[in-house]
Amino acid sequence: MIRWKSMVLGLAAGLLLTGPAWARPVLLGIAATNLAGVTVGDGTILFSTSTHRNWAPASGIDESLIYNDVIAARDGFFVAVAEDGSAWRSATSAGAAFVRRSGAASAPLYGLTQIGSQLLAVGSGGTIVRASDQTAGSWVDVSSPTSQTLRAVATNGTTSTVAVGDGGTILRGGINGNEWQIVSIGESRDLLAVTADLTTGRFLAAGVGGALWSAAGDGVTWTQIDPGLTIEGALRGATQIGGATVVVGDRGEIYVSSMNFANWVLAQTPTDPETGRYDLYSVAFSGNDVVACGSRRVLLWSSIGLQWDDNAVVPVEEMSWGRVKSRFQDPAR
């Protein structure tokens, strides 16, 4: 059985959390390295240490913004994109402070990836923009063949880049994220996540109603996946762990494929009567462990190995006057 542990926003020593921004409930994107982690959402950017169990607010952010996605760039810094089309970069590899780098686009940005030393972001109305380097300081528009909103983007690092979005939209671009074309797969459901297996070059797209599609490394030839499980909710985030794939979605559900987007199993995730039902929006692999984030400020953690293990965490949630109290307890197994 694959099991996950729960976290709900830890505190740095001596830190008192107050104000409306901290009370906003949704975490939309997460990224992690073996040194730090960052999760972003509604008026919030949080950072953690290498254990990815204790989280605190990053400084320098604009609490009026919704931050939709974040990646760990190859230089060890974190880059986030926001609802107003802006790009933000961490001041250090710890992710404890962020700086607004530029207005990357005039439309909301929802997905972000790195291609070589460049960054590529996608968003509302088919927006595609590219930064010349991973500092996220200078962006240019890229011609897009669609007006559908794009929700996520991924590259396999060798041949292709794929963006997915509303109405079953799939775009395929070259390795540099240029010369985009629409790939029609006969899907009408919104696609919300895409990931690439860097070993095989294959892509996996996931979305509303349990939509799951895989493609060869060219990003053109797609096949619908039957996971062998009933998935009714939306699948919202995906990541690769070597040959394994982790997909997260509504009702706190996490699905794991052991190899080549096959042999899917449902992971066991924590529940708590006070927190209630939660949805998961994003998942990331640090190289050592996996973290996922979602609604109600939920953060989940799992170790990696031949078997997934439970590890205790101490999640907390702030009360109305700014103090904190324990929220999740280790559920009886």
Backbone bond lengths (Angstrom), bond angles and torsions (degrees), N, CA, C in turn:
res aa  C-N    CA-C-N  psi(-1)  N-CA   C-N-CA  omega(-1)  CA-C   N-CA-C  phi
1 M - - - 1.461 - - 1.526 109.59 -
2 I 1.299 116.77 133.51 1.456 122.18 176.85 1.515 108.31 -92.40
3 R 1.323 117.71 122.70 1.453 120.90 -176.50 1.522 110.45 -124.10
4 W 1.296 114.54 149.61 1.459 121.80 178.92 1.509 109.34 -121.28
5 K 1.342 116.32 154.89 1.454 123.12 173.05 1.514 109.82 -107.46
6 S 1.333 115.83 154.84 1.461 120.77 -174.88 1.514 112.27 -106.37
7 M 1.327 114.68 149.39 1.452 122.79 173.56 1.509 106.97 -139.04
8 V 1.324 116.90 146.08 1.452 120.20 170.98 1.520 108.05 -135.26
9 L 1.308 116.98 78.31 1.450 123.13 170.77 1.509 115.29 60.28
10 G 1.318 116.50 94.48 1.446 120.94 173.89 1.509 112.03 -79.96
11 L 1.328 116.39 171.57 1.458 122.14 -177.64 1.512 110.99 -117.21
12 A 1.323 116.33 142.32 1.449 120.70 168.56 1.521 108.16 -74.72
13 A 1.334 116.30 154.14 1.458 120.25 -177.38 1.520 110.82 -58.15
14 G 1.339 115.67 132.88 1.452 120.46 175.54 1.512 114.96 76.98
15 L 1.299 118.64 3.02 1.464 121.39 -176.21 1.517 110.37 -92.41
16 L 1.317 116.46 127.70 1.456 122.23 176.59 1.510 108.84 -108.94
17 L 1.303 117.92 124.87 1.456 122.14 -173.97 1.514 110.64 -105.51
18 T 1.337 116.08 121.51 1.448 121.17 177.98 1.508 109.14 -139.37
19 G 1.345 116.36 174.57 1.457 120.14 171.98 1.507 112.59 97.31
20 P 1.325 116.08 159.20 1.465 121.25 -173.84 1.510 113.95 -67.10
21 A 1.331 118.50 -30.34 1.466 118.84 -177.10 1.516 111.13 -64.18
22 W 1.339 116.76 -38.15 1.465 119.55 -179.01 1.524 110.99 -67.44
23 A 1.323 117.21 -25.68 1.457 120.59 -176.32 1.519 112.89 -80.27
24 R 1.314 118.42 -11.93 1.459 120.12 -179.56 1.517 109.81 -66.61
25 P 1.331 117.83 139.94 1.448 119.10 -162.18 1.521 117.50 -96.04
26 V 1.318 120.38 -13.75 1.457 119.58 -165.77 1.528 111.73 -105.61
27 L 1.329 115.83 129.18 1.462 122.94 170.76 1.523 106.96 -108.44
28 L 1.328 117.13 122.49 1.461 122.24 -168.30 1.521 114.48 -105.13
29 G 1.319 117.95 -25.70 1.456 120.53 -176.85 1.510 110.94 -143.18
30 I 1.325 116.66 152.34 1.459 120.51 -179.81 1.517 109.49 -147.99
31 A 1.326 115.98 146.02 1.465 122.70 176.61 1.519 107.73 -144.88
32 A 1.323 116.44 152.27 1.457 119.35 -176.87 1.518 110.84 -150.72
33 T 1.330 115.21 147.06 1.453 123.18 168.96 1.522 107.04 -121.56
34 N 1.334 116.76 -179.48 1.460 117.95 177.36 1.522 112.45 -77.46
35 L 1.350 117.10 -0.09 1.458 121.80 178.68 1.520 113.51 -111.64
36 A 1.328 117.96 -25.14 1.464 120.80 -173.49 1.516 110.21 -161.25
37 G 1.332 115.39 171.76 1.454 122.14 174.22 1.507 109.96 -143.68
38 V 1.333 116.56 153.09 1.462 122.17 176.69 1.521 108.13 -138.38
39 T 1.322 116.33 134.96 1.453 121.81 172.04 1.521 108.81 -126.56
40 V 1.336 116.20 144.05 1.465 121.13 -174.38 1.520 109.60 -128.79
41 G 1.331 115.49 157.44 1.452 119.54 178.69 1.506 112.81 -174.04
42 D 1.310 115.11 -145.33 1.459 122.44 -174.57 1.529 109.93 -74.34
43 G 1.341 116.47 100.67 1.451 121.88 -180.00 1.503 114.43 69.11
44 T 1.328 117.74 18.42 1.459 120.94 -169.21 1.523 112.28 -140.48
45 I 1.333 116.26 136.11 1.461 123.15 161.09 1.524 106.32 -131.02
46 L 1.325 116.54 125.24 1.456 122.29 179.98 1.516 109.51 -117.72
47 F 1.336 116.33 151.95 1.466 120.32 177.50 1.521 109.74 -129.59
48 S 1.330 115.73 159.98 1.458 121.27 178.71 1.517 109.59 -140.67
49 T 1.313 115.53 168.99 1.451 121.63 173.68 1.523 109.29 -84.07
50 S 1.317 115.65 -170.73 1.462 120.50 -176.11 1.522 113.03 -65.79
51 T 1.330 118.01 -19.76 1.464 119.31 179.53 1.523 112.15 -76.98
52 H 1.342 116.86 -19.14 1.464 122.38 178.88 1.527 112.57 57.36
53 R 1.342 116.59 32.21 1.464 119.96 179.03 1.519 112.87 -116.11
54 N 1.318 118.18 -29.19 1.460 121.69 179.91 1.523 109.10 -112.68
55 W 1.330 116.24 125.12 1.457 121.80 -173.14 1.519 110.64 -122.77
56 A 1.335 116.43 145.44 1.461 122.00 -179.94 1.521 109.49 -143.65
57 P 1.335 118.56 157.91 1.465 121.12 -178.76 1.525 112.68 -67.43
58 A 1.310 116.65 136.99 1.465 121.78 172.44 1.525 109.10 -79.72
59 S 1.308 116.47 151.41 1.461 121.22 178.50 1.525 110.53 -91.89
60 G 1.338 115.55 165.45 1.455 121.63 173.97 1.506 115.64 85.80
61 I 1.332 118.44 1.35 1.463 120.00 -174.42 1.529 110.91 -88.59
62 D 1.313 115.21 166.74 1.459 122.75 173.31 1.528 107.33 -100.10
63 E 1.319 117.42 108.12 1.457 121.31 -174.25 1.524 113.42 -71.77
64 S 1.326 117.45 -6.72 1.464 119.89 177.41 1.521 112.38 -84.85
65 L 1.332 117.50 -8.93 1.461 121.71 -174.75 1.523 112.20 -94.91
66 I 1.324 115.17 155.23 1.456 122.19 167.10 1.522 107.24 -101.53
67 Y 1.325 116.40 119.11 1.462 121.94 177.31 1.529 107.38 -94.74
68 N 1.326 116.71 121.94 1.465 120.71 -169.38 1.517 115.08 -96.87
69 D 1.324 117.83 -27.87 1.461 119.27 -176.90 1.514 109.58 -154.41
70 V 1.317 115.90 156.65 1.460 122.20 177.97 1.520 108.26 -148.23
71 I 1.322 116.20 145.34 1.462 121.49 174.01 1.521 109.32 -130.42
72 A 1.317 115.87 157.66 1.459 122.18 169.07 1.520 106.76 -93.66
73 A 1.329 116.53 109.65 1.460 120.38 -179.96 1.526 109.98 -70.06
74 R 1.300 116.00 164.62 1.463 120.10 -173.99 1.521 113.32 -70.53
75 D 1.332 116.98 -15.99 1.462 119.49 176.02 1.522 111.76 -85.34
76 G 1.343 117.48 3.88 1.449 121.94 177.60 1.508 114.99 92.48
77 F 1.340 117.95 -8.71 1.453 121.85 177.89 1.533 109.38 -88.24
78 F 1.331 116.29 164.59 1.460 121.59 179.83 1.523 109.96 -108.69
79 V 1.336 116.40 142.28 1.462 122.56 177.84 1.525 108.25 -127.01
80 A 1.336 116.24 133.57 1.463 122.30 179.77 1.518 110.19 -124.89
81 V 1.332 116.13 153.54 1.465 121.72 174.48 1.518 108.46 -123.16
82 A 1.356 115.16 153.66 1.457 120.02 -169.45 1.520 112.82 -129.28
83 E 1.334 114.00 172.29 1.457 122.47 -176.88 1.525 112.57 -64.02
84 D 1.336 117.70 -26.35 1.466 120.31 -179.72 1.523 112.59 -89.35
85 G 1.347 117.47 8.05 1.454 121.59 179.60 1.506 114.26 84.54
86 S 1.323 117.95 7.81 1.464 120.99 -178.77 1.524 111.28 -86.74
87 A 1.349 114.74 158.85 1.457 122.40 175.00 1.523 108.60 -117.93
88 W 1.315 116.22 140.24 1.459 123.11 -178.00 1.521 109.11 -128.20
89 R 1.332 115.86 144.37 1.467 120.80 -178.55 1.525 109.24 -131.71
90 S 1.326 115.80 140.90 1.459 119.11 178.68 1.523 110.32 -69.13
91 A 1.328 115.65 145.75 1.463 120.97 -179.22 1.520 111.46 -73.46
92 T 1.340 116.55 -26.17 1.454 122.08 177.32 1.519 108.70 -140.58
93 S 1.324 115.92 174.07 1.459 119.84 179.15 1.522 112.24 -72.44
94 A 1.335 117.65 -10.03 1.462 120.80 178.48 1.519 112.33 -77.19
95 G 1.343 117.54 -20.00 1.457 120.87 -179.97 1.511 114.42 74.40
96 A 1.334 117.98 15.45 1.465 121.46 -175.42 1.519 113.28 -79.87
97 A 1.323 117.99 -16.65 1.465 122.32 179.31 1.518 108.76 -144.47
98 F 1.337 115.80 145.78 1.462 120.99 -179.08 1.519 110.70 -126.32
99 V 1.339 114.81 152.18 1.458 122.69 178.96 1.524 108.24 -127.48
100 R 1.324 116.08 133.07 1.465 120.06 174.56 1.519 108.35 -70.39
101 R 1.343 115.94 122.37 1.455 120.19 -175.62 1.520 112.11 -92.16
102 S 1.319 117.84 -42.20 1.459 119.20 -176.58 1.515 110.10 -172.20
103 G 1.333 115.17 167.53 1.444 120.64 165.88 1.512 107.47 -87.04
104 A 1.316 116.58 93.42 1.460 120.61 -173.48 1.521 112.18 -66.10
105 A 1.340 116.55 -32.97 1.467 120.82 -176.67 1.519 108.93 -149.69
106 S 1.327 115.19 164.22 1.463 120.56 177.01 1.520 111.51 -91.93
107 A 1.320 117.12 -0.42 1.463 122.98 -178.86 1.523 109.36 -122.55
108 P 1.336 118.19 160.08 1.461 120.69 175.54 1.522 111.61 -57.16
109 L 1.331 115.91 139.68 1.458 122.07 177.34 1.523 109.04 -109.74
110 Y 1.343 115.78 135.24 1.456 120.95 -174.58 1.525 114.27 -118.70
111 G 1.322 118.30 -24.94 1.451 120.72 -176.25 1.505 111.77 -135.34
112 L 1.331 116.58 151.28 1.465 121.99 -174.06 1.515 109.38 -148.25
113 T 1.344 116.44 141.14 1.454 121.30 173.68 1.515 108.95 -148.90
114 Q 1.327 115.89 168.96 1.463 121.36 176.81 1.516 109.49 -113.94
115 I 1.337 115.35 134.54 1.459 122.28 177.60 1.519 107.38 -123.11
116 G 1.313 117.28 105.23 1.459 119.33 -173.74 1.512 109.62 61.89
117 S 1.323 116.60 -125.62 1.464 120.58 177.06 1.520 112.25 -92.73
118 Q 1.339 117.41 -1.54 1.454 121.56 -177.17 1.530 111.54 -98.46
119 L 1.334 115.11 162.19 1.453 122.15 174.38 1.517 109.37 -114.35
120 L 1.324 116.64 146.49 1.458 121.79 178.08 1.522 108.24 -131.74
121 A 1.342 116.81 129.97 1.461 121.78 179.92 1.518 109.86 -126.30
122 V 1.334 115.81 149.02 1.467 121.54 179.39 1.518 108.96 -130.06
123 G 1.360 115.15 158.93 1.450 116.73 -177.62 1.506 114.96 -169.44
124 S 1.317 114.62 -149.84 1.457 123.11 -172.20 1.520 111.86 -61.64
125 G 1.351 115.32 142.69 1.458 120.53 175.82 1.509 114.71 64.98
126 G 1.335 117.16 24.33 1.461 120.63 -179.91 1.510 114.45 80.42
127 T 1.323 117.86 13.87 1.466 121.93 -178.36 1.522 111.74 -59.15
128 I 1.341 115.53 133.10 1.463 122.72 171.16 1.522 107.12 -133.57
129 V 1.317 117.75 125.92 1.466 122.11 177.73 1.522 109.03 -132.90
130 R 1.335 115.11 151.92 1.463 120.54 -177.90 1.519 109.88 -130.56
131 A 1.331 116.21 137.02 1.461 122.32 173.84 1.515 108.73 -99.23
132 S 1.311 116.32 141.83 1.459 120.61 -175.20 1.519 112.79 -69.62
133 D 1.331 117.57 -23.31 1.461 120.32 176.69 1.522 109.13 -151.83
134 Q 1.328 116.27 174.41 1.458 120.72 -172.32 1.524 114.12 -77.68
135 T 1.338 117.29 0.95 1.460 119.29 173.44 1.520 111.85 -77.82
136 A 1.329 118.19 -10.55 1.473 124.21 173.90 1.515 112.89 63.33
137 G 1.336 117.16 28.20 1.453 119.65 -175.99 1.512 115.40 -89.68
138 S 1.327 117.52 -25.83 1.464 120.61 -175.23 1.523 109.53 -136.86
139 W 1.350 116.38 123.18 1.453 121.98 -175.58 1.521 110.72 -123.01
140 V 1.333 115.64 149.09 1.462 121.22 175.52 1.521 108.65 -130.68
141 D 1.328 116.16 151.03 1.460 121.22 176.37 1.522 110.44 -72.57
142 V 1.329 115.69 143.96 1.456 122.86 174.54 1.526 107.45 -115.78
143 S 1.326 116.84 135.94 1.462 120.88 -179.24 1.526 110.74 -60.73
144 S 1.335 115.83 130.68 1.460 121.34 -178.35 1.522 110.02 -119.54
145 P 1.342 118.16 138.59 1.464 120.68 -179.17 1.524 113.93 -88.77
146 T 1.338 118.12 6.67 1.463 119.74 -176.99 1.520 111.11 -134.74
147 S 1.328 115.20 155.69 1.460 121.26 171.61 1.528 110.92 -107.09
148 Q 1.325 116.38 1.41 1.460 120.49 176.36 1.531 109.56 -72.10
149 T 1.317 116.44 145.57 1.458 120.24 177.79 1.520 110.21 -67.84
150 L 1.324 115.60 132.44 1.460 122.76 178.79 1.523 108.79 -99.01
151 R 1.317 116.65 131.40 1.460 121.99 -172.30 1.518 114.44 -104.25
152 A 1.323 118.25 -24.37 1.466 120.24 -175.38 1.519 109.44 -158.37
153 V 1.333 115.72 158.84 1.460 121.26 -179.17 1.523 108.78 -149.23
154 A 1.340 116.14 145.27 1.464 121.55 179.11 1.516 109.25 -150.13
155 T 1.323 116.13 154.34 1.462 121.95 175.67 1.516 109.37 -126.30
156 N 1.337 116.39 148.22 1.464 118.96 176.28 1.519 112.13 -93.21
157 G 1.332 116.55 -0.44 1.453 120.93 172.67 1.509 115.71 80.15
158 T 1.340 117.11 -3.55 1.465 118.61 -176.86 1.524 113.67 -129.62
159 T 1.335 117.00 -42.23 1.466 118.25 -174.05 1.519 114.59 -130.00
160 S 1.337 117.83 -32.63 1.461 118.85 -167.35 1.519 112.58 -146.16
161 T 1.338 113.80 158.66 1.459 123.58 170.44 1.524 107.38 -126.94
162 V 1.333 117.13 139.89 1.460 121.54 -177.20 1.522 109.64 -128.34
163 A 1.335 116.00 134.02 1.461 122.62 172.17 1.518 108.68 -118.47
164 V 1.325 116.99 143.04 1.464 121.28 -179.77 1.520 109.75 -128.50
165 G 1.359 115.29 158.45 1.454 117.49 -178.07 1.505 114.42 -169.30
166 D 1.312 114.48 -156.15 1.458 122.08 -172.76 1.529 111.89 -64.65
167 G 1.348 115.03 150.77 1.452 120.70 177.36 1.509 114.13 65.17
168 G 1.341 117.14 27.98 1.461 120.63 -179.67 1.509 114.13 71.75
169 T 1.329 117.09 20.23 1.465 120.81 -177.31 1.521 111.57 -67.45
170 I 1.324 115.49 131.72 1.459 122.37 169.91 1.519 107.94 -130.85
171 L 1.328 115.53 127.47 1.458 121.72 173.06 1.513 108.69 -113.56
172 R 1.326 115.01 141.03 1.459 120.52 175.88 1.520 108.92 -117.59
173 G 1.320 115.98 129.20 1.454 121.53 175.83 1.512 110.09 -123.70
174 G 1.313 116.30 169.02 1.452 120.99 177.13 1.510 111.92 -70.27
175 I 1.304 116.35 -179.07 1.452 121.25 -177.18 1.518 111.79 -60.73
176 N 1.326 117.55 -27.01 1.457 120.84 179.04 1.527 112.81 -93.22
177 G 1.329 116.89 8.68 1.454 120.28 178.83 1.509 113.22 70.24
178 N 1.321 116.28 35.90 1.465 120.96 179.37 1.528 109.47 -124.10
179 E 1.332 115.97 173.51 1.468 122.30 177.10 1.528 111.27 50.40
180 W 1.322 115.13 62.50 1.457 121.19 -176.57 1.527 112.18 -78.08
181 Q 1.327 115.66 144.81 1.456 122.10 176.41 1.519 109.56 -134.77
182 I 1.334 116.32 149.06 1.462 121.24 175.36 1.522 109.34 -79.21
183 V 1.327 116.02 133.15 1.460 121.89 174.86 1.524 107.60 -112.34
184 S 1.311 116.96 113.38 1.461 121.56 -178.54 1.523 109.76 -87.22
185 I 1.343 116.23 124.59 1.464 119.85 -178.91 1.529 112.01 -120.31
186 G 1.336 117.54 4.66 1.453 120.19 179.47 1.513 113.83 74.08
187 E 1.323 116.59 26.86 1.464 122.13 179.73 1.522 109.35 -109.78
188 S 1.337 117.01 133.42 1.466 120.67 178.95 1.523 112.75 -107.42
189 R 1.326 117.07 -14.30 1.463 120.07 -179.60 1.531 110.21 -75.80
190 D 1.337 116.16 149.68 1.459 120.17 178.05 1.523 110.09 -65.34
191 L 1.318 116.21 135.83 1.458 122.50 174.01 1.522 107.99 -102.02
192 L 1.320 116.75 126.56 1.460 121.90 -168.97 1.518 114.11 -113.22
193 A 1.332 117.68 -13.80 1.465 120.66 -175.85 1.516 110.30 -147.21
194 V 1.317 115.70 150.24 1.459 121.63 173.75 1.521 108.34 -148.91
195 T 1.323 115.66 141.61 1.454 121.20 176.82 1.519 108.66 -140.79
196 A 1.321 116.26 158.89 1.463 121.39 -178.95 1.520 109.93 -123.89
197 D 1.317 116.01 137.03 1.457 122.47 172.61 1.524 107.11 -83.52
198 L 1.315 117.13 109.67 1.459 120.50 -174.08 1.521 112.53 -72.49
199 T 1.326 117.14 -12.85 1.463 120.28 177.38 1.523 111.33 -81.80
200 T 1.325 116.31 -47.26 1.466 120.74 -177.79 1.522 112.72 -96.57
201 G 1.333 117.19 -18.72 1.459 121.42 -176.69 1.510 114.01 84.53
202 R 1.339 118.01 -2.66 1.460 121.43 -176.77 1.527 111.49 -75.75
203 F 1.342 115.51 156.76 1.458 122.70 -179.97 1.521 110.73 -114.47
204 L 1.337 115.56 150.29 1.455 122.46 171.16 1.524 108.25 -127.01
205 A 1.340 116.76 128.61 1.463 122.62 175.25 1.522 108.31 -115.48
206 A 1.338 116.33 142.01 1.459 121.24 -177.54 1.518 109.70 -138.74
207 G 1.351 115.78 156.14 1.456 116.85 -178.17 1.509 114.79 -170.43
208 V 1.309 115.06 -151.24 1.460 123.84 -173.28 1.531 110.65 -64.75
209 G 1.332 115.20 143.89 1.456 119.80 177.37 1.510 113.90 66.87
210 G 1.334 116.68 24.79 1.453 120.58 179.88 1.510 114.52 73.97
211 A 1.327 117.47 19.58 1.470 120.44 179.37 1.524 110.73 -58.26
212 L 1.319 116.27 128.96 1.466 122.85 177.65 1.522 108.94 -138.86
213 W 1.322 116.29 124.33 1.458 122.44 179.44 1.524 109.18 -135.10
214 S 1.327 115.93 144.57 1.460 120.25 175.70 1.521 109.73 -123.76
215 A 1.320 115.25 154.57 1.465 120.41 -179.46 1.510 110.05 -138.30
216 A 1.316 114.54 152.57 1.454 120.45 170.83 1.523 108.99 -67.13
217 G 1.314 116.07 173.62 1.451 120.44 -176.09 1.506 115.09 -62.70
218 D 1.335 117.46 -16.37 1.460 119.07 178.49 1.521 112.33 -76.42
219 G 1.350 117.39 -13.18 1.454 121.17 179.87 1.512 113.93 70.48
220 V 1.312 117.43 11.48 1.468 122.22 -175.69 1.524 111.80 -109.93
221 T 1.316 117.55 -39.62 1.461 122.42 -175.40 1.525 109.71 -95.75
222 W 1.349 115.92 107.72 1.461 121.62 -174.27 1.524 111.28 -112.44
223 T 1.338 115.83 145.35 1.458 123.29 178.93 1.519 109.30 -131.66
224 Q 1.339 116.40 132.45 1.457 119.30 177.86 1.521 109.74 -72.32
225 I 1.332 116.11 138.62 1.456 122.21 -177.34 1.522 110.21 -99.78
226 D 1.310 116.16 133.39 1.458 122.00 169.01 1.527 106.98 -98.75
227 P 1.340 118.50 106.77 1.462 119.43 -175.29 1.518 113.74 -74.58
228 G 1.340 116.82 -9.46 1.453 119.08 -176.97 1.515 112.83 76.52
229 L 1.327 116.62 11.09 1.454 123.41 179.68 1.522 108.63 -133.12
230 T 1.320 116.99 154.91 1.459 120.64 175.09 1.521 109.15 -86.40
231 I 1.334 116.73 116.58 1.463 122.19 179.03 1.521 107.14 -122.31
232 E 1.320 117.02 108.55 1.454 120.70 -176.10 1.523 112.78 -98.29
233 G 1.309 117.39 -31.22 1.456 121.08 -177.36 1.517 112.23 -83.76
234 A 1.328 114.95 179.91 1.462 120.97 178.59 1.520 110.56 -79.43
235 L 1.328 115.68 140.81 1.460 122.98 170.68 1.522 106.59 -97.45
236 R 1.345 117.47 122.55 1.459 120.93 -166.01 1.522 114.87 -116.62
237 G 1.318 118.25 -17.28 1.461 120.03 -178.25 1.510 110.69 -147.59
238 A 1.335 116.97 152.27 1.463 120.82 -179.00 1.516 109.67 -151.25
239 T 1.343 115.90 149.20 1.455 120.78 175.51 1.517 109.51 -151.52
240 Q 1.326 115.59 162.33 1.462 122.56 178.79 1.522 110.23 -106.57
241 I 1.329 115.50 143.70 1.460 122.55 174.49 1.517 106.20 -130.41
242 G 1.322 116.62 83.71 1.448 119.41 -171.24 1.517 108.84 63.33
243 G 1.328 116.94 -123.63 1.452 120.37 178.49 1.509 114.35 -85.34
244 A 1.327 117.39 -5.86 1.463 121.29 -179.85 1.522 110.51 -93.12
245 T 1.340 115.16 157.34 1.463 122.09 -179.46 1.517 108.95 -129.17
246 V 1.332 116.37 137.82 1.462 122.11 175.96 1.520 108.32 -119.87
247 V 1.341 116.76 127.96 1.464 122.76 178.65 1.522 108.09 -124.40
248 V 1.336 117.13 134.74 1.464 121.47 -178.65 1.517 110.19 -121.40
249 G 1.350 115.70 158.05 1.454 117.86 -178.67 1.507 114.45 -168.49
250 D 1.322 115.04 -152.54 1.458 122.08 -174.92 1.526 111.78 -63.36
251 R 1.344 113.91 155.51 1.463 122.58 178.55 1.525 112.29 60.99
252 G 1.324 116.55 25.65 1.450 120.49 177.50 1.509 114.11 67.55
253 E 1.320 117.30 20.99 1.457 119.78 -175.57 1.524 111.82 -83.59
254 I 1.324 115.37 139.73 1.461 123.24 177.78 1.521 107.87 -129.23
255 Y 1.321 115.98 127.04 1.457 122.17 179.73 1.518 108.94 -115.74
256 V 1.330 115.50 138.35 1.459 121.20 -176.35 1.520 109.59 -126.30
257 S 1.331 115.52 130.81 1.463 122.29 173.85 1.517 108.27 -109.52
258 S 1.313 116.30 129.78 1.460 119.89 -175.39 1.518 113.05 -74.35
259 M 1.351 117.04 -28.41 1.458 118.72 -176.79 1.524 110.38 -168.35
260 N 1.328 115.82 136.86 1.467 122.38 171.23 1.528 113.48 54.74
261 F 1.338 116.82 35.87 1.463 122.52 176.22 1.527 112.04 60.39
262 A 1.330 117.00 30.68 1.466 122.41 178.36 1.528 109.06 -127.60
263 N 1.341 115.62 175.40 1.467 122.06 177.12 1.524 111.73 55.99
264 W 1.332 117.24 55.27 1.459 122.24 -176.81 1.523 111.35 -77.28
265 V 1.335 115.84 140.28 1.464 122.01 174.33 1.523 108.36 -132.84
266 L 1.330 115.81 153.51 1.456 122.35 177.75 1.517 109.13 -92.83
267 A 1.322 116.62 123.33 1.459 121.02 178.21 1.520 110.33 -77.67
268 Q 1.326 115.42 158.12 1.461 120.47 177.02 1.519 108.85 -95.89
269 T 1.329 116.92 120.21 1.459 121.63 -178.42 1.521 110.31 -113.27
270 P 1.340 117.36 154.87 1.466 120.85 -175.70 1.520 112.33 -70.06
271 T 1.328 115.57 153.58 1.456 121.98 172.55 1.520 108.70 -129.97
272 D 1.336 115.76 156.62 1.452 120.46 179.04 1.519 108.36 -151.59
273 P 1.337 119.45 129.25 1.461 120.80 -175.61 1.520 113.94 -64.82
274 E 1.342 118.21 -30.24 1.459 119.85 -179.95 1.522 111.73 -74.50
275 T 1.321 116.23 -40.33 1.459 119.82 179.87 1.521 110.98 -75.79
276 G 1.322 116.95 -36.49 1.450 120.45 178.10 1.517 112.42 77.57
277 R 1.310 114.56 -162.76 1.458 120.49 -177.86 1.522 110.79 -68.13
278 Y 1.312 115.76 140.88 1.461 120.47 175.72 1.519 109.32 -137.68
279 D 1.319 115.76 154.14 1.457 122.65 174.64 1.520 108.77 -109.55
280 L 1.317 116.85 150.14 1.463 121.99 177.68 1.523 109.43 -106.59
281 Y 1.331 115.87 136.48 1.460 121.28 -173.77 1.529 113.98 -112.45
282 S 1.321 117.59 -24.61 1.463 118.73 -174.33 1.518 109.59 -154.67
283 V 1.331 115.75 155.02 1.457 121.97 179.62 1.520 108.32 -146.53
284 A 1.341 116.61 145.79 1.464 120.69 -177.61 1.518 110.28 -144.62
285 F 1.324 115.32 149.80 1.460 123.64 176.87 1.520 108.54 -109.82
286 S 1.328 117.27 127.86 1.464 121.48 -176.51 1.519 113.30 -90.91
287 G 1.319 116.40 -11.75 1.453 120.74 -168.97 1.510 111.01 105.58
288 N 1.346 115.83 -23.27 1.462 121.61 178.33 1.522 113.26 -121.71
289 D 1.329 117.06 -32.39 1.454 120.91 -177.41 1.522 109.63 -150.39
290 V 1.339 115.44 177.36 1.456 121.08 -179.59 1.520 108.65 -122.70
291 V 1.333 116.49 138.08 1.458 121.73 176.95 1.523 108.68 -128.12
292 A 1.326 115.89 146.44 1.459 121.85 178.64 1.520 108.75 -135.95
293 C 1.341 116.02 152.72 1.463 120.23 -178.05 1.517 109.94 -136.52
294 G 1.350 115.56 163.16 1.451 117.88 -179.21 1.506 114.45 -171.77
295 S 1.326 114.84 -153.00 1.456 121.01 -178.30 1.526 110.04 -71.42
296 R 1.335 115.97 165.75 1.460 122.88 -179.19 1.528 112.17 57.24
297 R 1.308 115.78 26.53 1.466 122.77 178.70 1.525 112.79 58.38
298 V 1.299 117.15 29.50 1.458 120.49 -178.99 1.520 110.40 -77.81
299 L 1.323 115.62 134.58 1.461 123.13 171.19 1.520 107.70 -127.28
300 L 1.325 116.34 129.73 1.456 121.56 179.68 1.516 109.86 -116.08
301 W 1.320 115.05 151.55 1.461 121.15 -176.31 1.524 109.86 -136.50
302 S 1.321 116.15 142.72 1.458 120.59 175.11 1.515 109.60 -144.77
303 S 1.316 116.04 141.19 1.460 120.25 174.07 1.525 109.38 -80.32
304 I 1.308 115.36 166.29 1.462 121.47 -177.17 1.521 109.47 -123.19
305 G 1.301 116.72 141.99 1.444 122.83 176.07 1.511 108.21 174.48
306 L 1.306 117.04 -159.21 1.458 119.33 174.51 1.519 110.35 -65.54
307 Q 1.317 115.89 -25.09 1.457 121.07 177.92 1.521 108.68 -136.95
308 W 1.341 116.69 142.76 1.463 120.76 177.75 1.518 108.65 -82.77
309 D 1.325 116.47 133.38 1.459 121.72 -173.79 1.515 111.64 -116.72
310 D 1.336 115.84 154.94 1.457 122.03 170.32 1.526 109.06 -80.67
311 N 1.305 116.12 141.91 1.457 121.84 171.29 1.519 107.87 -141.98
312 A 1.332 116.25 132.56 1.462 120.29 -174.25 1.520 111.53 -69.28
313 V 1.303 115.67 142.16 1.457 122.34 173.26 1.525 107.34 -132.39
314 V 1.312 116.50 165.26 1.460 121.15 178.80 1.517 108.23 -120.97
315 P 1.313 117.72 84.44 1.459 120.48 -179.92 1.522 110.75 -78.05
316 V 1.320 116.55 151.75 1.454 121.39 178.68 1.508 109.68 -139.44
317 E 1.320 115.37 160.07 1.455 121.02 176.42 1.513 108.01 -139.79
318 E 1.325 117.25 135.10 1.457 119.81 -175.30 1.511 111.04 -75.00
319 M 1.324 115.75 143.17 1.453 121.36 176.72 1.519 108.68 -87.95
320 S 1.317 116.86 174.57 1.456 120.49 -170.27 1.520 113.10 -62.31
321 W 1.340 117.93 -24.94 1.456 119.49 -179.50 1.530 112.34 -97.54
322 G 1.321 116.50 12.47 1.454 120.04 171.77 1.499 115.50 98.07
323 R 1.337 118.40 -4.56 1.446 119.47 176.48 1.524 109.16 -85.94
324 V 1.294 115.24 -178.43 1.453 118.75 -177.28 1.516 110.43 -128.60
325 K 1.302 114.43 156.31 1.453 119.69 173.77 1.517 108.79 -145.97
326 S 1.314 116.02 157.16 1.450 120.18 178.60 1.518 109.31 -65.87
327 R 1.314 116.39 139.52 1.458 120.40 -179.54 1.524 110.95 -115.86
328 F 1.301 116.58 -57.56 1.456 119.22 179.88 1.527 110.09 -86.64
329 Q 1.281 116.18 143.78 1.451 122.33 168.90 1.519 107.19 -118.75
330 D 1.307 115.16 157.30 1.458 118.92 177.92 1.526 108.31 -64.96
331 P 1.343 117.36 113.63 1.460 118.80 -177.82 1.525 111.61 -66.60
332 A 1.299 116.33 144.49 1.458 120.52 177.77 1.513 109.64 -63.25
333 R 1.288 115.84 137.05 1.464 120.75 -179.46 1.510 109.33 -104.96
